[in-house]
Amino acid sequence: MTLKIYNTLTKKIETFKPVIPGKAGMYVCGPTVYDRAHIGNARPVVVFDTLYRILSLDYQVTYVKNITDIDDKIIKAARDNQEDISELTARTTKFYQEDMAELGAISPTIEPKATDHVEEMIDLITTLIEKGHAYAKENHVLFDTVSDPTYGCLSNHPLEDMIAGARVEVAPYKKNPQDFVLWKPSSDQEPGWVSPWGRGRPGWHIECSAMGLKHLGEVFDIHGGGIDLSFPHHENEIAQSTCALGKGKFARYWMHNGMLMVNGSKMSKSLGNFFTVQDLLFLAKGETIRFAMLSSHYRQPLDWQEKTTLSQAKTALNTLYTALQDFDEEAYEKSSKQAAPKVLEALHDDLNTPLAIARLHELAKEINKCIDSEKKQRLQQTLKASAYLLGFLEKSAKDWFQKDAPCHDGPGAAEIEQLIKDRKKARANKDFAESDRIRDYLSGYNITLEDSSAGTVWKRR
């Protein structure tokens, strides 16, 4: 099935054609590791993990997602915490990887660290200087934006916006206000590397260019990230990479997910609407958070509503898991694991996850109506295989409904099972008041009891 994606560079939907037939290379901007990842950081992880799953159906994929472990924010955080930078970045990298795993993200093929690629960055900067696209002044090296006639091709930002969006301040050593730093000096108290321009450290933008080129080559398929990175970060990546290597080099398709807002406003600590992934994992399972993020099309803004977003996602997932309550996992492992054509069609149409989710629900509805056991099993296998492409339904129905929430209140599984036994005994003794008390007690913790001739099954709502 043909994959079509929106290319931010050309501003249109294009048919995906890889550089190398049968293979695909994708680079996605990863975290700057100085603190816990917030939910805005998580959206591109979930979006491009889904794309990774789709690409893997037809291609051998090399998925690169970097770790920025040298940056001014990191230096400041380490200073504020009074700890070594390496300790800070090691800890926060581990937190990030654990949080993303909770969201069902598959580990990338390569997860390079910026500090392991400084030599490549120095080489790239040297090439830019030699070709007249960068200049050294006052122990800094800056990219000369005027030297690149195509600068601004990705964002189409007017010059005044480019100046305002510069990562570093307008300084006397700059030829042009919009020129950006490739290399900066480091004090004795700051991390630094020996370079032709003195001891210093790389600028933010050069890091991703160097790592992308190192692991995917001079021309690769997809570069992804949040729309907030399109300018200046990705704009500057394109400029420095193509000026160093030549026109037509670097990434061919640029993909960006929309911004994540909270309660209709930009997420901000000052507004009290700032949430980390860890914060949400105390409220809901990672799959619920993932579902919520994929319920909107990736290119559209996602407005996270505190009171409704997670509850709606959980209700929807409950419906899908209910369709797999008597699912034969052993038979599924021996099956061909074929996804539904309509789900594949939706996902190949520029990752139309809302439509794909709607079609998962259509499958679930058909399963619930099915009375032919063999046909039902086939439909369940199709639902399971289809949902995998979005990172859903990877647990058993029993685990989904009975596993404790990350920070649940009330009884655990063992206590619930004992209460069910106590309730059964009370009913046998016709002590219906006690039986009702136990049911009501569990209901107060959003635990439902379902009685049948086979016994009592419990679920967390």
Backbone torsions as a table, in degrees:
resi	resn	phi	psi	omega
1	MET	NA	137.1	-175.4
2	THR	-77.9	128.9	177.9
3	LEU	-90.5	129.8	175.8
4	LYS	-119.5	133.8	-178.3
5	ILE	-136.7	153.1	177.1
6	TYR	-83.3	123.8	180.0
7	ASN	-98.8	110.8	-179.1
8	THR	-60.1	-28.9	-178.1
9	LEU	-67.5	-41.6	-178.5
10	THR	-98.4	-9.5	178.9
11	LYS	64.2	37.4	178.0
12	LYS	-154.9	161.9	175.1
13	ILE	-74.7	130.9	-179.2
14	GLU	-130.1	151.8	172.8
15	THR	-76.6	128.8	-177.7
16	PHE	-73.9	123.1	176.2
17	LYS	-130.2	109.7	-175.4
18	PRO	-68.6	155.9	177.1
19	VAL	-61.4	-45.1	179.6
20	ILE	-112.2	118.4	-180.0
21	PRO	-53.3	133.4	178.1
22	GLY	84.3	-4.9	179.9
23	LYS	-130.2	154.6	177.6
24	ALA	-141.3	137.1	177.3
25	GLY	-117.8	129.2	-177.1
26	MET	-133.7	130.2	176.1
27	TYR	-116.4	128.7	178.6
28	VAL	-126.6	130.7	179.5
29	CYS	-64.8	124.7	-178.9
30	GLY	-96.0	-162.2	-172.3
31	PRO	-83.7	155.6	163.9
32	THR	-95.7	113.3	-164.0
33	VAL	-91.4	88.9	175.1
34	TYR	-132.2	-8.1	-179.6
35	ASP	-160.5	176.9	176.4
36	ARG	-61.5	142.9	177.6
37	ALA	-69.2	135.4	175.9
38	HIS	-93.7	172.4	-172.5
39	ILE	-67.3	-24.2	173.7
40	GLY	-66.3	-36.6	175.6
41	ASN	-64.1	-31.0	-174.3
42	ALA	-76.6	-27.1	-175.3
43	ARG	-59.9	-49.3	178.2
44	PRO	-62.7	-31.1	177.9
45	VAL	-61.7	-47.2	-179.5
46	VAL	-67.0	-43.1	-178.9
47	VAL	-62.2	-50.3	-174.3
48	PHE	-80.2	-19.4	168.8
49	ASP	-65.6	-39.3	177.3
50	THR	-65.2	-43.0	176.7
51	LEU	-61.5	-39.8	177.1
52	TYR	-57.4	-43.4	178.9
53	ARG	-63.4	-40.5	179.8
54	ILE	-68.1	-46.5	178.8
55	LEU	-59.3	-36.3	-176.2
56	SER	-67.6	-14.5	176.2
57	LEU	-67.0	-32.5	-172.9
58	ASP	-121.6	-12.2	-173.8
59	TYR	-135.5	156.8	167.3
60	GLN	-84.0	112.1	-169.2
61	VAL	-102.8	132.7	167.4
62	THR	-106.3	110.8	-175.4
63	TYR	-108.6	115.2	-178.6
64	VAL	-110.9	124.7	175.7
65	LYS	-132.7	115.4	-170.4
66	ASN	-81.9	163.7	170.2
67	ILE	-117.7	115.6	175.1
68	THR	-85.8	105.7	-176.8
69	ASP	-114.7	17.5	169.0
70	ILE	-142.5	119.7	-174.7
71	ASP	-169.9	155.9	-179.1
72	ASP	-60.4	-35.1	178.4
73	LYS	-64.3	-36.7	179.1
74	ILE	-67.9	-43.7	179.4
75	ILE	-59.7	-44.5	179.9
76	LYS	-64.6	-45.1	-178.5
77	ALA	-62.8	-41.0	178.8
78	ALA	-64.7	-39.8	178.5
79	ARG	-64.7	-44.9	179.9
80	ASP	-63.1	-35.9	-178.9
81	ASN	-84.1	-9.2	-176.5
82	GLN	55.6	50.6	178.3
83	GLU	-138.0	163.5	178.9
84	ASP	-69.9	142.3	-178.7
85	ILE	-58.5	-40.5	-178.8
86	SER	-63.0	-35.1	177.6
87	GLU	-68.3	-43.0	179.3
88	LEU	-61.8	-49.3	-176.0
89	THR	-69.1	-34.6	177.6
90	ALA	-64.7	-43.7	-178.8
91	ARG	-66.7	-47.7	-176.5
92	THR	-72.5	-29.0	173.4
93	THR	-63.7	-43.7	178.7
94	LYS	-62.4	-43.8	177.8
95	PHE	-59.2	-45.6	-179.1
96	TYR	-60.0	-47.8	-178.4
97	GLN	-63.7	-39.4	178.8
98	GLU	-66.7	-43.8	-179.0
99	ASP	-64.3	-42.1	-179.2
100	MET	-69.1	-33.5	175.9
101	ALA	-63.9	-37.0	177.1
102	GLU	-63.1	-27.1	178.3
103	LEU	-85.8	5.4	177.0
104	GLY	83.1	13.6	-178.8
105	ALA	-75.2	129.5	175.2
106	ILE	-74.0	140.4	178.7
107	SER	-61.1	137.1	177.9
108	PRO	-65.3	162.6	178.0
109	THR	-61.9	-42.5	-179.1
110	ILE	-136.0	135.4	178.2
111	GLU	-126.6	75.6	-173.5
112	PRO	-72.8	148.7	175.8
113	LYS	-102.2	140.0	-178.5
114	ALA	-57.8	-40.6	-176.1
115	THR	-65.8	-16.6	177.4
116	ASP	-88.5	1.0	-174.0
117	HIS	-130.2	23.9	-178.9
118	VAL	-65.5	-36.4	178.3
119	GLU	-59.4	-43.5	178.2
120	GLU	-64.4	-35.6	178.6
121	MET	-66.3	-42.6	178.6
122	ILE	-62.5	-41.3	178.7
123	ASP	-62.8	-41.6	-179.1
124	LEU	-67.1	-40.8	178.1
125	ILE	-64.5	-42.0	178.7
126	THR	-59.0	-42.7	178.4
127	THR	-62.5	-41.7	179.5
128	LEU	-63.8	-39.3	177.4
129	ILE	-64.4	-46.1	-178.6
130	GLU	-61.3	-31.6	-178.2
131	LYS	-91.5	4.0	176.0
132	GLY	80.8	18.3	-179.1
133	HIS	-104.9	0.7	179.3
134	ALA	-148.9	157.7	-178.9
135	TYR	-144.2	149.7	179.3
136	ALA	-104.1	135.0	177.9
137	LYS	-157.6	131.3	178.0
138	GLU	51.9	46.7	177.7
139	ASN	67.2	8.8	173.2
140	HIS	-106.6	155.7	166.2
141	VAL	-122.8	130.3	-177.7
142	LEU	-125.3	148.2	174.6
143	PHE	-81.2	131.8	-179.3
144	ASP	-88.4	96.2	-175.2
145	THR	-63.4	-29.8	-179.9
146	VAL	-66.7	-22.8	-179.5
147	SER	-73.9	-12.6	-178.3
148	ASP	-111.3	103.5	-177.4
149	PRO	-66.1	-16.2	180.0
150	THR	-98.3	6.5	-177.9
151	TYR	-60.8	128.6	-176.5
152	GLY	103.6	5.0	-173.9
153	CYS	-67.5	-26.6	-177.9
154	LEU	-81.3	-50.6	-173.2
155	SER	-92.7	-20.3	-175.2
156	ASN	55.8	33.1	179.1
157	HIS	-75.9	139.6	172.1
158	PRO	-67.9	159.8	-174.2
159	LEU	-55.6	-41.1	-177.3
160	GLU	-64.0	-32.2	176.6
161	ASP	-70.3	-36.9	179.0
162	MET	-63.2	-40.7	178.7
163	ILE	-64.3	-44.5	-179.2
164	ALA	-66.2	-30.3	-176.0
165	GLY	-88.5	1.9	-179.4
166	ALA	-59.8	138.5	-175.8
167	ARG	-71.8	-30.2	179.2
168	VAL	-111.0	162.3	-176.0
169	GLU	-69.8	154.8	172.1
170	VAL	-63.2	127.3	-172.4
171	ALA	-134.5	156.3	-176.8
172	PRO	-64.6	-22.2	-179.6
173	TYR	-81.4	-0.8	179.6
174	LYS	-89.6	137.7	172.7
175	LYS	-71.4	-41.4	-177.4
176	ASN	-131.0	142.3	-176.7
177	PRO	-56.7	-32.3	-175.9
178	GLN	-86.4	-3.1	176.2
179	ASP	-60.7	142.3	-175.8
180	PHE	-120.3	156.1	-172.8
181	VAL	-77.4	130.6	171.9
182	LEU	-101.3	-31.0	-179.3
183	TRP	-147.3	140.3	179.8
184	LYS	-134.4	151.7	179.9
185	PRO	-72.5	152.1	176.8
186	SER	-116.7	139.4	173.9
187	SER	-76.4	173.6	179.5
188	ASP	-63.3	-25.5	-178.1
189	GLN	-89.4	-3.4	-177.9
190	GLU	-110.6	151.5	177.3
191	PRO	-64.4	144.5	-179.0
192	GLY	-158.5	161.9	179.5
193	TRP	-129.9	150.8	177.5
194	VAL	-72.8	133.9	179.8
195	SER	-145.4	168.8	176.4
196	PRO	-62.0	-13.9	-175.8
197	TRP	-109.6	13.3	-179.5
198	GLY	104.2	170.9	179.2
199	ARG	-67.2	130.1	-177.9
200	GLY	-171.0	-160.2	-177.5
201	ARG	-146.7	159.2	-176.3
202	PRO	-74.9	156.0	168.6
203	GLY	-75.9	166.1	-175.2
204	TRP	-63.5	-46.0	-170.4
205	HIS	-66.1	-39.1	-176.2
206	ILE	-66.1	-24.1	-177.5
207	GLU	-60.8	-49.7	-176.3
208	CYS	-68.9	-36.5	176.7
209	SER	-59.8	-48.0	-177.5
210	ALA	-63.3	-42.7	-178.1
211	MET	-71.5	-39.0	177.7
212	GLY	-62.6	-45.8	-179.6
213	LEU	-66.8	-38.4	-179.8
214	LYS	-61.3	-44.4	-170.3
215	HIS	-100.8	-14.3	-178.8
216	LEU	-123.5	-9.9	178.4
217	GLY	95.1	175.9	-175.1
218	GLU	-68.6	-26.8	175.8
219	VAL	-130.3	122.9	177.0
220	PHE	-136.7	177.6	-165.9
221	ASP	-83.0	-62.8	-168.3
222	ILE	-125.8	135.8	170.7
223	HIS	-122.1	125.8	-175.9
224	GLY	-126.3	166.2	177.3
225	GLY	165.5	-179.2	178.5
226	GLY	-72.8	153.8	-179.1
227	ILE	-61.6	-25.4	177.7
228	ASP	-66.0	-16.5	179.2
229	LEU	-91.0	-9.2	-175.9
230	SER	-60.4	-36.1	172.5
231	PHE	-139.5	130.5	6.7
232	PRO	-94.5	-10.0	-168.0
233	HIS	-60.3	-56.6	-176.6
234	HIS	-70.8	-33.6	175.7
235	GLU	-58.6	-44.0	-178.8
236	ASN	-72.8	-32.8	174.3
237	GLU	-59.8	-47.2	-180.0
238	ILE	-60.7	-47.0	-176.2
239	ALA	-60.6	-52.5	-175.3
240	GLN	-69.4	-33.4	-178.0
241	SER	-73.4	-46.3	-178.5
242	THR	-71.9	-32.5	177.5
243	CYS	-69.4	-32.3	178.8
244	ALA	-77.9	-36.9	-171.0
245	LEU	-104.3	-26.6	-177.3
246	GLY	119.1	157.7	-178.2
247	LYS	-58.8	139.9	177.7
248	GLY	86.6	-1.5	179.5
249	LYS	-91.6	173.6	-178.0
250	PHE	77.4	-151.7	-171.5
251	ALA	-75.1	144.0	-179.2
252	ARG	-94.4	-36.4	-180.0
253	TYR	-118.1	130.1	177.4
254	TRP	-113.3	123.7	-177.8
255	MET	-122.1	137.5	-177.9
256	HIS	-135.6	131.9	173.1
257	ASN	-86.6	152.8	-179.6
258	GLY	-71.0	168.0	-179.7
259	MET	-69.8	152.0	172.6
260	LEU	-105.9	124.0	176.7
261	MET	-111.4	166.0	177.5
262	VAL	-127.0	123.0	-180.0
263	ASN	53.6	38.2	175.3
264	GLY	83.2	0.9	-178.8
265	SER	-125.8	158.3	175.1
266	LYS	-63.1	135.9	-177.4
267	MET	-63.8	129.9	-175.7
268	SER	-155.9	137.0	177.0
269	LYS	-62.3	-34.6	-178.5
270	SER	-67.4	-26.6	178.8
271	LEU	-88.8	-7.0	-179.9
272	GLY	73.6	19.2	-179.2
273	ASN	-119.1	31.5	-178.7
274	PHE	-100.5	123.9	-177.7
275	PHE	-131.4	135.0	172.3
276	THR	-86.9	165.4	174.6
277	VAL	-61.2	-39.1	178.7
278	GLN	-60.1	-39.8	177.7
279	ASP	-56.5	-45.1	-177.4
280	LEU	-72.3	-30.8	179.7
281	LEU	-69.9	-13.2	172.0
282	PHE	-81.4	-14.4	-177.4
283	LEU	-105.7	-27.6	-173.3
284	ALA	-154.9	163.7	176.0
285	LYS	-72.3	154.4	-178.9
286	GLY	-58.9	-35.4	-179.6
287	GLU	-65.5	-33.2	177.0
288	THR	-65.5	-43.1	178.2
289	ILE	-63.2	-44.2	179.1
290	ARG	-59.9	-46.4	179.9
291	PHE	-57.7	-44.3	-179.6
292	ALA	-60.1	-39.6	-178.2
293	MET	-70.7	-28.9	-178.9
294	LEU	-93.4	-0.8	179.5
295	SER	-72.4	-19.3	175.2
296	SER	-110.0	151.1	177.8
297	HIS	-63.0	139.6	-171.4
298	TYR	-59.8	-29.3	-177.4
299	ARG	-82.8	-10.6	-179.2
300	GLN	-91.6	151.5	172.7
301	PRO	-60.7	146.2	177.5
302	LEU	-114.3	117.4	179.2
303	ASP	-96.9	106.5	-177.4
304	TRP	-83.4	113.9	179.7
305	GLN	-97.4	119.7	-175.8
306	GLU	-55.5	-38.9	-172.1
307	LYS	-84.2	-20.4	-170.7
308	THR	-127.1	-29.6	-170.0
309	THR	-59.0	-50.3	-178.2
310	LEU	-70.1	-38.9	-178.6
311	SER	-65.7	-39.2	178.1
312	GLN	-66.4	-40.3	178.8
313	ALA	-64.8	-40.6	-179.7
314	LYS	-65.8	-41.2	178.4
315	THR	-61.2	-43.1	-179.6
316	ALA	-64.7	-42.9	178.5
317	LEU	-67.3	-35.5	175.5
318	ASN	-57.3	-40.8	179.7
319	THR	-63.0	-44.0	-179.0
320	LEU	-68.1	-42.2	179.8
321	TYR	-67.6	-31.8	177.9
322	THR	-59.9	-34.3	179.3
323	ALA	-69.7	-10.9	179.9
324	LEU	-113.0	19.4	-173.9
325	GLN	-62.5	-35.6	179.2
326	ASP	-110.0	31.4	-175.2
327	PHE	-72.0	137.3	179.8
328	ASP	-91.1	94.7	-177.5
329	GLU	-63.4	-37.0	-178.3
330	GLU	-64.7	-42.9	178.7
331	ALA	-66.2	-35.0	-179.4
332	TYR	-64.0	-40.5	-179.3
333	GLU	-62.4	-25.2	179.3
334	LYS	-92.7	-4.8	-176.7
335	SER	-83.8	173.5	-178.6
336	SER	-80.4	-9.6	177.4
337	LYS	54.5	59.5	-179.5
338	GLN	-95.4	124.5	176.6
339	ALA	-76.7	158.0	179.8
340	ALA	-68.4	133.7	179.7
341	PRO	-53.8	-38.0	-178.1
342	LYS	-68.8	-32.4	176.4
343	VAL	-70.8	-44.4	177.5
344	LEU	-59.9	-41.4	179.9
345	GLU	-60.2	-43.6	179.9
346	ALA	-65.2	-43.7	-176.8
347	LEU	-71.9	-29.8	177.6
348	HIS	-78.3	-10.0	177.0
349	ASP	-94.6	74.0	178.9
350	ASP	53.7	45.4	176.9
351	LEU	51.0	58.1	179.2
352	ASN	-80.8	75.5	-176.3
353	THR	-67.4	-34.7	176.7
354	PRO	-60.1	-41.3	178.4
355	LEU	-68.3	-40.2	178.2
356	ALA	-61.5	-40.1	178.3
357	ILE	-65.1	-41.1	177.7
358	ALA	-59.7	-37.6	-179.3
359	ARG	-75.8	-26.4	171.1
360	LEU	-64.5	-40.3	179.1
361	HIS	-67.8	-34.1	175.2
362	GLU	-63.0	-41.3	177.0
363	LEU	-63.1	-44.1	-179.8
364	ALA	-61.1	-41.1	179.1
365	LYS	-63.0	-41.3	179.0
366	GLU	-65.5	-39.0	178.2
367	ILE	-62.2	-44.6	-177.2
368	ASN	-65.6	-24.8	179.5
369	LYS	-89.8	-15.0	-171.6
370	CYS	-73.5	133.7	178.8
371	ILE	-110.9	-11.7	176.1
372	ASP	-84.8	114.7	-172.8
373	SER	-63.2	-39.6	-179.7
374	GLU	-68.0	-43.2	178.0
375	LYS	-64.8	-39.5	179.5
376	LYS	-61.7	-41.2	179.8
377	GLN	-63.7	-40.8	178.8
378	ARG	-63.3	-41.6	179.4
379	LEU	-65.4	-39.9	178.3
380	GLN	-63.4	-39.9	177.6
381	GLN	-63.8	-39.3	178.0
382	THR	-66.0	-41.8	178.1
383	LEU	-61.6	-46.4	-178.8
384	LYS	-61.5	-46.3	-178.9
385	ALA	-66.8	-36.8	179.6
386	SER	-69.1	-43.6	-178.1
387	ALA	-66.1	-29.8	179.1
388	TYR	-57.2	-35.4	-177.3
389	LEU	-64.8	-20.6	175.6
390	LEU	-103.4	-1.5	-179.3
391	GLY	82.1	25.2	-178.6
392	PHE	-110.4	163.4	172.4
393	LEU	57.3	37.1	-179.8
394	GLU	-90.6	-4.3	173.9
395	LYS	-101.2	168.6	169.2
396	SER	-78.3	157.7	179.2
397	ALA	-59.9	-38.5	-179.4
398	LYS	-63.6	-45.4	178.9
399	ASP	-63.0	-39.4	-178.8
400	TRP	-61.8	-46.9	-174.9
401	PHE	-81.2	-22.4	-174.0
402	GLN	-111.8	-17.8	-179.5
403	LYS	-67.2	138.8	-179.5
404	ASP	-61.6	142.7	170.8
405	ALA	-66.0	158.1	-176.3
406	PRO	-53.1	-35.4	179.9
407	CYS	-140.2	67.9	-174.5
408	HIS	-85.7	154.4	170.4
409	ASP	-101.3	156.2	173.8
410	GLY	92.6	-166.4	-171.3
411	PRO	-70.9	147.6	173.3
412	GLY	-87.5	-178.2	-174.2
413	ALA	-59.9	-43.9	-177.7
414	ALA	-63.3	-42.1	179.4
415	GLU	-66.8	-37.5	178.8
416	ILE	-62.6	-45.1	179.6
417	GLU	-60.5	-39.0	178.8
418	GLN	-67.2	-40.0	178.8
419	LEU	-64.6	-34.8	176.9
420	ILE	-64.8	-39.7	176.7
421	LYS	-65.0	-41.9	178.6
422	ASP	-62.7	-39.4	-179.7
423	ARG	-67.0	-40.7	178.6
424	LYS	-61.1	-42.2	179.5
425	LYS	-65.9	-41.7	179.1
426	ALA	-61.7	-41.0	-179.9
427	ARG	-67.1	-38.0	178.5
428	ALA	-63.4	-31.7	178.6
429	ASN	-89.3	7.5	-179.4
430	LYS	59.7	27.1	175.5
431	ASP	-91.5	73.7	-172.6
432	PHE	-70.8	-23.9	176.6
433	ALA	-64.7	-43.4	178.4
434	GLU	-67.8	-40.0	178.0
435	SER	-59.6	-44.9	179.4
436	ASP	-67.5	-35.1	180.0
437	ARG	-62.8	-42.4	180.0
438	ILE	-65.2	-44.4	178.7
439	ARG	-60.5	-45.9	-178.9
440	ASP	-65.2	-37.5	178.5
441	TYR	-60.8	-46.5	-179.8
442	LEU	-68.5	-37.3	178.4
443	SER	-61.4	-32.5	178.3
444	GLY	-64.2	-20.1	176.7
445	TYR	-106.7	23.7	178.1
446	ASN	60.3	37.6	176.8
447	ILE	-113.8	123.4	-177.4
448	THR	-103.5	139.0	174.8
449	LEU	-106.5	132.2	178.5
450	GLU	-120.2	113.1	-178.2
451	ASP	-92.3	140.5	174.1
452	SER	-150.7	177.9	179.8
453	SER	-64.9	-22.3	-179.9
454	ALA	-84.6	-7.4	-178.6
455	GLY	128.9	-163.8	-177.7
456	THR	-112.6	130.5	176.5
457	VAL	-113.7	139.3	178.1
458	TRP	-114.5	150.6	179.2
459	LYS	-140.3	148.6	168.9
460	ARG	-89.6	129.7	-179.2
461	ARG	-77.9	NA	NA
